[in-house]
Amino acid sequence: MTDRISSMTKALLTLCIFFICATLGAAMALFARNAAGLLAADLDACNTWKTGAEAARKLRCPCLVLLGANDIMTPTRNGGELAALIAGSRTVTIEDCGHMMQAEAPDAVLDALLGFFV
């Protein structure tokens, strides 16, 4: 379970990189600009990071955990486990959305962020 949570933590943090992507095409353009092997190295880092649960338990600030209902890489069950480790976190599940939620459902992501920060 700790490995899954660690991967989930890293994956959620990595998703912030894609927030500027308004469409799937824009996200793919960003991927195309990456150096060869960068995505593989990032995914490997996600799989080998072992302190995600510990890091999540240490958070002492308001946290929003966004989950894609159809995310295969980071299933909502794993996201819920991670959120449970973060005291006072709020979880929003975006329906009809997978792992690249900023590209797949930018309006829903923006609405969740606005609802959390405003």
HELIX and SHEET records of a PDB file:
HELIX    1   1 THR A    2  LEU A   15  1                                  14    
HELIX    2   2 CYS A   16  ILE A   20  5                                   5    
HELIX    3   3 LEU A   24  ARG A   33  1                                  10    
HELIX    4   4 LEU A   38  THR A   48  1                                  11    
HELIX    5   5 GLY A   52  LYS A   58  1                                   7    
HELIX    6   6 THR A   76  LEU A   85  1                                  10    
HELIX    7   7 MET A  101  GLU A  104  1                                   4    
HELIX    8   8 PRO A  106  PHE A  117  1                                  12    
SHEET    1   A 2 LEU A  64  GLY A  68  0                                        
SHEET    2   A 2 ARG A  90  ILE A  94  1                                        
END                                                                             
